[in-house]
Amino acid sequence: MKALVTGGAGLIGSALCRRLLAQGAQVLCVDDLSLGSLRHIEDFRSSPGFEFAEWDVSRPDWHAPLRGRTFDLLAHLAANSDISLGRERPETDRSRTFDTTFEALRAARALSIPRLLFGSTSAVYGAEPVMPTPEACPAMHPVSVYGAAKLASEAFISAFVENYGLNAWVYRFGNVVGRQLTHGAIFDFVARLRRDPTELVVLGDGRQAKTYIDVEDCVSGMLHALDKSPAGRTHAQRFQVFNLSTTGTTSVREIAEETVAVMTGGKTRIRYGASAVGWVGDVARTSLDVGRMLSLGWKPRLDSTAAVKESIRTYTEWSR
């Protein structure tokens, strides 16, 4: 397999590149390093079959140097994953989340890449969907600019599938965690404790509860669905959507207490806010119906809370 991975130096992208290389694929990793890092790919950057290009996928001409090359798969993971940043500067998600998708689709068409893997998000469902939330959720009203940009991206992917013969696998991730974090509650808590180990300030009342998935389980699920649910003839068989997460949920309070336990032996005072959400655009509770993934024979290694605990331990060690 020849794979093109956008956002390949991020948390999920680097894990996917590593997994593809281990399976014998040739991988071109593209990243503008705005959130990704060369450190994420340093352990395999010199591997045979791996290339890295520092390109901005939101630019219309980003794929021009690839004309004449062939790829079997485009895994599009380039996005602004910092949801609060999107609220402060909504143009960030227009450019880094939606424009990157549109230009990745144009690249797939220009280069005749037959298969697309797309990293979407549970944020497309909004704040009050039925839970556990199925892929066929009847009403999807995102409350973050990030979620809106991802939902718009899904719509364009669906149209490209119909108009240009593309086959797409869309994954609505839960909160992905792991060793090489770039954002999120664990990332923020560790940074705050390093600045002040005596007190940890938590946005919101700590009762927010979401579903988390380990990054290795995430990429195994992506490739498992690609293998076990091949494209068919109908639009629904060529534009496939999967909730990709684990069972169970983990509260912000649990994350804060575990981070304090690992970093300071539980000696830090935790101060919670009064709000039921962490910030405007935050979703207080998520719980995804992952029955479709499980029906394919996929099984995650870790449940939500175990994934969080492992991430806290490995990220604090890796980020020293």
C-alpha positions as CSV (number, residue, x, y, z in Angstrom):
1,M,0.0,0.0,0.0
2,K,1.1,3.6,-0.8
3,A,-0.5,5.9,1.8
4,L,-0.7,9.7,2.0
5,V,-1.3,10.9,5.6
6,T,-2.2,14.5,6.2
7,G,-1.7,15.7,9.8
8,G,0.7,12.8,10.1
9,A,2.9,14.4,12.8
10,G,0.0,14.8,15.2
11,L,-1.2,12.4,17.9
12,I,-3.4,10.2,15.7
13,G,-1.5,10.8,12.5
14,S,1.9,9.7,13.8
15,A,0.4,6.6,15.4
16,L,-1.3,5.7,12.0
17,C,2.0,6.3,10.1
18,R,3.8,4.0,12.6
19,R,1.1,1.3,12.2
20,L,1.1,1.5,8.4
21,L,4.9,1.2,8.2
22,A,4.8,-1.8,10.5
23,Q,2.4,-3.4,8.0
24,G,4.8,-2.8,5.1
25,A,3.2,0.3,3.6
26,Q,5.0,3.2,2.0
27,V,3.9,6.4,3.7
28,L,4.1,10.1,2.8
29,C,3.4,12.1,5.9
30,V,2.3,15.7,5.4
31,D,2.1,18.2,8.3
32,D,2.5,22.0,8.7
33,L,3.7,21.4,12.3
34,S,1.2,24.0,13.7
35,L,0.1,21.4,16.2
36,G,2.0,18.4,15.2
37,S,5.7,17.9,16.0
38,L,8.7,16.2,14.4
39,R,9.3,14.6,17.8
40,H,6.2,12.6,17.2
41,I,7.7,10.9,14.2
42,E,11.4,10.8,15.2
43,D,11.4,7.1,16.0
44,F,10.5,6.1,12.4
45,R,11.5,9.2,10.4
46,S,14.5,7.4,8.8
47,S,12.5,4.1,8.2
48,P,12.6,2.7,4.6
49,G,9.4,3.7,2.8
50,F,8.7,6.8,4.9
51,E,8.8,10.4,3.7
52,F,7.9,13.7,5.4
53,A,6.8,17.0,3.8
54,E,6.1,20.2,5.8
55,W,3.2,21.4,3.7
56,D,0.0,23.4,4.6
57,V,-2.9,21.3,3.4
58,S,-5.3,24.2,3.4
59,R,-3.4,25.7,0.4
60,P,-5.0,24.9,-3.0
61,D,-1.6,23.9,-4.6
62,W,-0.3,21.8,-1.7
63,H,-0.5,18.5,-3.7
64,A,1.1,19.9,-6.9
65,P,4.5,18.2,-6.3
66,L,2.7,14.9,-6.1
67,R,1.5,14.9,-9.7
68,G,2.5,11.7,-11.5
69,R,2.7,9.7,-8.2
70,T,0.1,7.1,-7.3
71,F,-1.4,6.4,-3.9
72,D,-3.9,3.8,-2.7
73,L,-5.1,5.6,0.3
74,L,-5.4,9.1,1.7
75,A,-5.8,9.4,5.4
76,H,-6.9,12.9,6.2
77,L,-6.3,13.9,9.8
78,A,-5.1,17.5,9.4
79,A,-7.3,19.8,11.5
80,N,-7.3,22.3,14.3
81,S,-8.0,20.1,17.3
82,D,-7.8,22.9,19.8
83,I,-11.6,23.5,20.1
84,S,-11.3,26.6,22.4
85,L,-8.9,28.2,19.9
86,G,-11.6,27.9,17.3
87,R,-14.0,29.9,19.4
88,E,-11.5,32.7,19.9
89,R,-10.6,32.8,16.2
90,P,-13.3,31.0,14.1
91,E,-11.2,31.5,11.0
92,T,-8.8,28.9,12.4
93,D,-11.4,26.1,12.0
94,R,-12.4,27.4,8.6
95,S,-8.8,27.2,7.4
96,R,-7.3,24.3,9.4
97,T,-10.4,22.1,9.7
98,F,-12.7,22.8,6.7
99,D,-10.3,24.1,4.1
100,T,-7.8,21.3,4.7
101,T,-10.6,18.8,4.1
102,F,-11.8,20.5,0.9
103,E,-8.2,20.7,-0.5
104,A,-7.5,17.1,0.6
105,L,-10.6,16.1,-1.4
106,R,-9.4,18.0,-4.4
107,A,-6.0,16.3,-4.1
108,A,-7.7,12.9,-4.0
109,R,-9.5,13.7,-7.2
110,A,-6.5,15.2,-8.9
111,L,-4.3,12.2,-8.0
112,S,-7.0,9.6,-8.5
113,I,-6.7,8.2,-5.0
114,P,-9.5,5.7,-4.6
115,R,-9.9,5.5,-0.8
116,L,-10.2,8.2,1.9
117,L,-10.0,7.8,5.7
118,F,-11.4,10.9,7.5
119,G,-10.9,11.8,11.1
120,S,-14.2,13.3,12.2
121,T,-15.4,13.9,15.8
122,S,-18.3,13.3,18.2
123,A,-18.6,17.1,18.3
124,V,-20.7,16.9,15.1
125,Y,-23.6,15.6,17.3
126,G,-23.9,18.8,19.4
127,A,-24.7,19.2,23.1
128,E,-27.9,17.2,23.6
129,P,-28.1,14.1,21.4
130,V,-29.6,10.9,22.5
131,M,-27.1,8.8,24.4
132,P,-25.4,6.5,23.6
133,T,-25.4,8.4,20.4
134,P,-25.7,6.3,17.2
135,E,-24.2,7.3,13.8
136,A,-27.8,7.8,12.5
137,C,-28.5,10.5,15.1
138,P,-31.6,12.3,13.8
139,A,-30.6,15.9,14.7
140,M,-27.0,17.1,14.5
141,H,-26.4,20.7,15.7
142,P,-22.8,21.3,16.6
143,V,-22.1,23.9,19.4
144,S,-18.4,24.4,18.6
145,V,-16.9,26.0,15.5
146,Y,-14.7,22.9,15.3
147,G,-17.7,20.5,15.3
148,A,-19.4,22.7,12.6
149,A,-16.3,22.5,10.4
150,K,-16.1,18.8,10.7
151,L,-19.8,18.3,9.9
152,A,-19.4,20.5,6.8
153,S,-16.4,18.4,5.9
154,E,-18.4,15.2,6.1
155,A,-21.0,16.8,3.8
156,F,-18.4,17.6,1.2
157,I,-16.9,14.1,1.5
158,S,-20.4,12.6,0.8
159,A,-20.7,14.8,-2.3
160,F,-17.3,13.9,-3.6
161,V,-18.1,10.2,-3.1
162,E,-21.2,10.7,-5.3
163,N,-19.7,12.9,-7.9
164,Y,-16.1,11.7,-8.3
165,G,-16.1,8.0,-7.5
166,L,-14.3,8.3,-4.2
167,N,-14.8,5.7,-1.4
168,A,-14.8,7.1,2.1
169,W,-14.6,5.8,5.7
170,V,-15.5,8.5,8.2
171,Y,-14.6,8.0,11.8
172,R,-16.4,10.1,14.5
173,F,-13.8,9.8,17.3
174,G,-14.3,10.0,21.0
175,N,-11.7,12.0,22.8
176,V,-8.4,10.4,21.7
177,V,-5.6,10.2,24.3
178,G,-2.1,8.8,24.3
179,R,1.6,9.5,25.0
180,Q,2.1,12.3,22.5
181,L,-0.7,14.7,23.4
182,T,-1.0,18.1,21.8
183,H,-4.2,19.4,23.6
184,G,-7.0,18.4,25.9
185,A,-7.7,18.1,29.6
186,I,-4.7,15.9,30.4
187,F,-2.4,18.2,28.4
188,D,-3.7,21.3,30.2
189,F,-3.7,19.8,33.7
190,V,-0.1,18.6,33.4
191,A,1.0,22.1,32.2
192,R,-0.8,23.8,35.0
193,L,0.6,21.5,37.6
194,R,4.1,22.1,36.3
195,R,3.5,25.9,36.7
196,D,2.0,25.6,40.1
197,P,2.0,22.2,41.9
198,T,0.1,23.5,44.9
199,E,-3.3,24.1,43.1
200,L,-5.0,22.9,40.0
201,V,-7.7,25.1,38.6
202,V,-10.4,23.2,36.6
203,L,-12.7,24.8,34.2
204,G,-16.2,23.7,35.0
205,D,-17.6,21.8,38.0
206,G,-15.7,18.5,37.1
207,R,-18.9,16.6,36.4
208,Q,-18.4,16.7,32.6
209,A,-18.1,13.1,31.5
210,K,-16.9,11.9,28.1
211,T,-15.8,8.8,26.3
212,Y,-12.0,8.5,25.7
213,I,-10.1,6.1,23.5
214,D,-6.4,5.2,23.4
215,V,-4.7,6.3,20.2
216,E,-3.4,2.8,19.5
217,D,-7.0,1.5,19.7
218,C,-8.1,4.3,17.5
219,V,-5.8,3.5,14.6
220,S,-6.4,-0.2,15.0
221,G,-10.1,0.6,14.6
222,M,-9.6,2.7,11.6
223,L,-7.7,0.0,9.7
224,H,-10.0,-2.7,10.9
225,A,-13.0,-1.0,9.5
226,L,-11.2,-0.4,6.2
227,D,-10.4,-4.1,6.0
228,K,-13.6,-5.6,7.3
229,S,-16.1,-3.2,5.7
230,P,-15.0,-2.7,2.1
231,A,-16.7,-0.3,-0.2
232,G,-19.8,-1.5,-2.1
233,R,-21.9,-0.2,-4.9
234,T,-24.5,2.1,-3.2
235,H,-23.7,5.5,-1.8
236,A,-24.2,4.2,1.8
237,Q,-21.6,1.4,1.1
238,R,-19.1,3.9,-0.4
239,F,-19.6,6.6,2.3
240,Q,-19.4,4.7,5.6
241,V,-19.6,6.4,9.0
242,F,-18.4,4.8,12.2
243,N,-18.4,6.0,15.8
244,L,-14.9,5.1,17.0
245,S,-14.4,5.1,20.7
246,T,-14.7,2.8,23.7
247,T,-17.3,1.8,26.2
248,G,-17.9,3.9,29.3
249,T,-17.2,7.5,30.2
250,T,-14.7,9.3,32.4
251,S,-15.4,12.5,34.3
252,V,-13.2,15.6,34.4
253,R,-13.0,15.1,38.2
254,E,-11.5,11.7,37.7
255,I,-9.0,13.0,35.2
256,A,-8.0,15.8,37.6
257,E,-7.6,13.5,40.6
258,E,-5.6,11.0,38.7
259,T,-3.3,13.6,37.2
260,V,-2.7,15.1,40.7
261,A,-2.1,11.6,42.1
262,V,0.6,10.8,39.4
263,M,2.3,14.2,39.5
264,T,2.2,15.3,43.1
265,G,1.1,12.2,45.0
266,G,-2.3,13.7,45.6
267,K,-0.9,16.7,47.5
268,T,-2.4,19.4,45.2
269,R,-5.6,21.3,46.0
270,I,-8.1,21.0,43.1
271,R,-10.3,24.1,42.6
272,Y,-13.4,23.5,40.5
273,G,-15.5,26.1,38.7
274,A,-19.3,26.5,39.0
275,S,-20.3,25.9,35.3
276,A,-21.6,22.6,34.0
277,V,-19.4,23.1,30.9
278,G,-15.7,24.0,30.7
279,W,-16.2,26.8,28.1
280,V,-18.6,28.0,25.5
281,G,-18.8,25.3,22.8
282,D,-17.8,22.5,25.1
283,V,-20.0,19.5,25.3
284,A,-20.5,18.4,28.9
285,R,-21.4,14.8,28.3
286,T,-20.7,12.3,25.4
287,S,-21.4,8.7,25.1
288,L,-21.1,7.0,21.7
289,D,-22.9,3.9,20.4
290,V,-20.0,1.8,19.1
291,G,-22.0,-1.2,18.1
292,R,-21.2,-0.8,14.4
293,M,-17.5,-1.1,15.1
294,L,-17.9,-4.0,17.5
295,S,-20.1,-5.8,14.9
296,L,-17.0,-5.9,12.6
297,G,-15.1,-7.9,15.2
298,W,-13.1,-4.9,16.5
299,K,-12.4,-4.7,20.2
300,P,-10.5,-1.9,22.0
301,R,-7.6,-2.9,24.3
302,L,-8.6,-0.3,26.9
303,D,-11.9,1.1,28.2
304,S,-12.4,4.9,28.6
305,T,-11.0,5.2,32.2
306,A,-8.1,2.8,31.6
307,A,-7.1,4.8,28.4
308,V,-7.1,8.0,30.5
309,K,-5.0,6.6,33.2
310,E,-2.4,5.2,30.8
311,S,-2.3,8.5,28.9
312,I,-1.6,10.5,32.1
313,R,1.2,8.2,33.0
314,T,2.9,8.0,29.6
315,Y,2.4,11.6,28.7
316,T,3.9,12.9,32.0
317,E,6.9,10.7,31.4
318,W,7.3,11.6,27.6
319,S,6.8,15.4,28.1
320,R,9.4,15.9,30.7
